Amino acid sequence: MKKTVSFRLSDKTLGMLAGISEETNMTMTQIVNESIEEYIEKLKRNKAGLLAYAGTLGSNDADEILKAIKHNKKNKKTENRLEL
């Protein structure tokens, strides 16, 4: 069952949505619905991927990783990579 909802989009996003709708012969509703579903599935996969590491790190390793994440977040660097 479909329900009507209301939300705001920027002019840029609305223009892109209208363009894709015209190019694909899909309604904007179809595009928004499929895009949201795909985005949610992507989030679920990423979360499941991170949970695969749960319990595999020692306390010190986990602390070092969190420290690196916080440092990189502040400095906007992404050079460090997690290798297990």
Secondary structure, 3 states (H helix, E strand, C coil): CCCCCCCCCCHHHHHHHHHHHHHHCCCHHHHHHHHHHHHHHHHHHHHHHHHCCCCCCCHHHHHHHHHHHHHHHHHCCCCCCCCC
